[in-house]
Amino acid sequence: MPSEPLLDSLLLRHDTWRGRNRSLRKHVITTGNEKLNRLLLGGWPVSALTELVTQQDGIGELSLLLPTIKHYTSEGKLCVWLDPPYQPYAPSLVNAGIPLEKLLIVRSKNSKEWLWAAEQSIRGKALLFAWSNKAQPRYSALRKLQLAATESLVPAFLFSPHAALKAHSPALLRIELESLEPNVLSITLHKLRGKMPGAKIQISVGNVMAERTLLDKLPVNIHYPKPQQTGYPLSKKDDLHFLNT
């Protein structure tokens, strides 16, 4: 007979069906945001692959996951960042209460290495954050990650570019993120078992006291220094022009 811990792990898998249990709600972990929890039927699914499709990188998508990182790293689990597009900003992670010694950044050389690192991280029960911009994995590759996640009690997160929406995804949960204005994200549900796609919410992310400033709104110094009266004169008009040496 299988042991009780083994049975518990099997019942937590998202591909396990209980004959008399008609509830579609599976084991989840809270996102830390009540509005997002309601959209996701309780929170991020555990033992599953979650895909976050972003309009562009760096719009605040990681702010949604800071409570999740803190939860698992505080329990001693490793958080693997596979091919992040930017260098993680350590002070923000520390301010969120995340121990930096539990973060591991991995850079892959090709799609085969990317898939191997992602699958091994999941099977090693690490919290995986994987960016697919460089690897461009196929459906079959992502299916391997989803199957590996069903045997783990830790969620796995895949960050995909906007073009990925044109293809099918084996991920249990798929959401699209757009930045409408600084510190505000629009979240569209594309796939979640037990809920119709198309639902949308808007949530605030980041610190309001540290709002981002759009590039075209940055103050520009238009005061030019006066030319120094040293050099060689080019012409003898009312205003002399000098070629500075």
C-alpha positions in Angstrom: 0.0 0.0 0.0 1.3 3.5 -0.8 2.4 5.6 2.2 0.2 8.5 3.5 2.7 11.2 2.4 2.7 9.7 -1.1 -1.1 9.7 -1.3 -1.2 13.3 -0.1 1.2 14.4 -2.8 -0.8 12.6 -5.4 -4.1 14.2 -4.3 -2.5 17.6 -4.5 -1.6 17.1 -8.2 -3.7 19.1 -10.6 -4.2 16.1 -12.9 -5.6 13.9 -10.1 -9.4 13.6 -10.1 -11.4 12.6 -7.1 -14.5 10.6 -8.0 -16.9 12.3 -5.5 -15.2 15.7 -5.4 -16.9 18.1 -7.9 -14.9 21.1 -6.7 -12.7 22.7 -9.3 -10.7 24.6 -6.8 -7.3 23.1 -6.2 -4.5 23.7 -3.8 -3.3 27.3 -4.2 -1.1 29.8 -2.4 -2.3 33.4 -1.9 -1.0 36.1 -4.1 -1.1 38.6 -1.3 -3.7 40.7 -3.2 -7.4 40.0 -2.6 -8.6 41.2 -6.0 -6.1 39.0 -7.7 -7.0 36.0 -5.5 -10.6 36.3 -6.5 -9.6 36.4 -10.2 -7.5 33.2 -9.7 -10.0 31.3 -7.6 -7.9 31.7 -4.4 -4.3 32.3 -5.6 -1.4 30.9 -7.6 -1.9 27.2 -8.3 0.6 24.9 -6.7 2.1 21.9 -8.5 1.4 23.7 -11.8 3.0 25.9 -14.4 1.7 29.5 -14.5 2.4 31.6 -17.6 2.6 35.4 -17.3 2.4 37.0 -20.8 3.8 40.5 -20.5 3.4 43.5 -22.9 7.0 44.2 -22.2 9.6 43.3 -19.5 9.8 45.4 -16.4 6.3 46.7 -16.1 5.9 45.5 -12.5 5.2 41.8 -13.1 7.7 40.8 -10.4 5.8 42.9 -7.8 3.0 40.4 -8.1 5.3 37.6 -7.0 7.3 39.2 -4.2 5.0 37.7 -1.5 5.3 34.2 -3.1 9.1 34.5 -3.2 9.2 35.6 0.4 7.0 32.7 1.5 9.0 30.0 -0.1 12.5 31.4 0.5 11.6 31.9 4.2 10.9 28.2 4.3 14.4 27.5 3.1 13.5 26.8 -0.6 15.7 28.0 -3.4 14.3 30.5 -6.0 15.8 30.0 -9.4 15.7 32.9 -12.0 16.4 31.4 -15.4 17.5 34.0 -18.0 16.0 37.2 -16.5 16.1 40.1 -18.9 17.5 42.5 -16.3 19.8 42.2 -13.4 17.6 41.8 -10.3 17.7 44.8 -8.0 19.0 43.5 -4.7 17.8 46.4 -2.4 14.2 46.0 -3.5 14.3 42.3 -2.8 15.9 42.9 0.7 13.2 45.5 1.5 10.6 42.9 0.6 12.1 40.6 3.2 13.6 38.1 0.7 17.0 36.5 1.7 19.4 37.0 -1.2 21.3 33.8 -0.4 18.2 31.9 -1.5 18.2 33.4 -5.0 20.1 31.7 -7.8 20.4 33.3 -11.3 21.1 30.9 -14.2 22.0 31.9 -17.7 21.5 29.3 -20.4 23.4 29.1 -23.7 20.6 27.6 -25.9 17.1 26.3 -25.8 18.2 22.7 -24.9 20.1 24.0 -21.9 17.2 26.3 -20.9 14.8 23.4 -20.8 17.2 21.2 -18.9 17.8 23.9 -16.2 14.0 24.6 -15.9 13.0 21.0 -15.6 15.8 20.2 -13.0 14.8 23.2 -11.0 11.2 22.1 -10.8 12.1 18.5 -10.0 14.5 19.8 -7.3 11.4 21.5 -5.8 12.9 25.0 -6.2 10.7 28.0 -7.0 11.3 28.6 -10.7 11.0 31.9 -12.5 11.9 31.3 -16.2 11.9 33.8 -19.0 11.4 32.4 -22.5 12.4 35.4 -24.6 15.8 33.8 -25.6 14.8 30.1 -25.5 11.5 30.3 -27.4 10.4 26.9 -26.2 7.9 24.8 -28.1 4.7 23.4 -26.8 6.3 20.0 -26.2 9.0 21.6 -24.1 6.5 23.5 -22.0 4.5 20.3 -21.6 7.5 18.7 -20.0 7.7 21.5 -17.5 3.9 21.2 -16.7 4.3 17.5 -16.1 7.3 18.0 -13.9 5.3 20.7 -11.9 2.5 18.2 -11.2 5.0 16.2 -9.2 6.2 19.1 -7.2 4.5 21.0 -4.3 6.0 24.3 -5.5 4.5 26.5 -8.3 6.6 27.3 -11.4 6.3 30.6 -13.3 7.0 31.2 -17.0 7.4 34.8 -18.3 6.5 34.9 -22.0 6.5 37.7 -24.6 3.2 39.1 -26.0 3.7 37.1 -29.2 3.3 33.9 -27.3 -0.5 34.5 -27.1 -0.7 33.3 -30.7 0.2 29.8 -29.7 -1.4 27.3 -27.3 0.0 26.8 -23.9 0.0 23.7 -21.6 0.2 26.0 -18.5 -2.6 25.5 -16.0 -2.9 29.2 -15.6 -2.2 31.9 -18.2 -2.6 35.6 -17.7 -1.7 38.7 -19.7 -0.2 41.7 -18.1 -0.3 45.3 -19.5 0.9 48.6 -18.0 -1.8 51.2 -18.4 0.0 53.9 -16.3 2.9 53.9 -13.8 2.3 51.4 -11.0 -1.0 50.1 -12.4 -1.3 46.7 -14.1 -4.2 45.4 -16.2 -4.5 41.6 -15.8 -6.5 39.5 -18.3 -7.3 35.9 -17.6 -6.7 33.7 -20.7 -6.7 30.2 -19.2 -7.7 28.7 -15.8 -9.5 25.5 -15.2 -13.0 26.2 -13.7 -13.3 29.8 -15.0 -14.2 31.4 -18.3 -11.4 33.3 -20.0 -11.6 37.0 -20.6 -12.0 38.4 -17.0 -10.0 41.5 -16.4 -8.9 43.4 -13.3 -6.6 46.4 -12.6 -4.4 46.5 -9.5 -1.7 48.8 -8.2 1.8 47.6 -7.8 5.0 49.0 -6.4 5.4 52.0 -4.0 3.2 55.0 -4.8 5.8 57.2 -3.1 8.3 56.0 -5.7 6.3 56.2 -8.9 8.1 55.8 -12.2 8.5 58.9 -14.4 7.9 58.5 -18.1 10.9 59.2 -20.2 9.2 62.1 -22.0 8.3 63.7 -18.7 11.8 63.8 -17.3 13.1 67.3 -16.6 15.7 68.4 -19.1 18.4 71.0 -18.4 18.1 73.5 -21.2 20.5 76.1 -19.7 23.6 76.1 -21.7 26.9 77.4 -20.3 28.2 80.7 -21.7 31.2 80.2 -24.0 34.5 81.0 -22.5 36.4 83.9 -23.9 39.4 81.8 -24.8 40.3 80.5 -28.1 40.6 81.7 -31.7 38.0 84.2 -33.1 36.3 83.0 -36.3 34.6 86.2 -37.4 34.4 89.9 -36.2 30.6 90.5 -36.0 28.8 92.1 -33.1 28.9 88.9 -31.2 32.2 87.1 -31.5 32.2 83.3 -31.8 35.0 81.4 -30.4 36.4 78.1 -31.1 37.3 76.6 -27.8 40.6 74.9 -27.6 
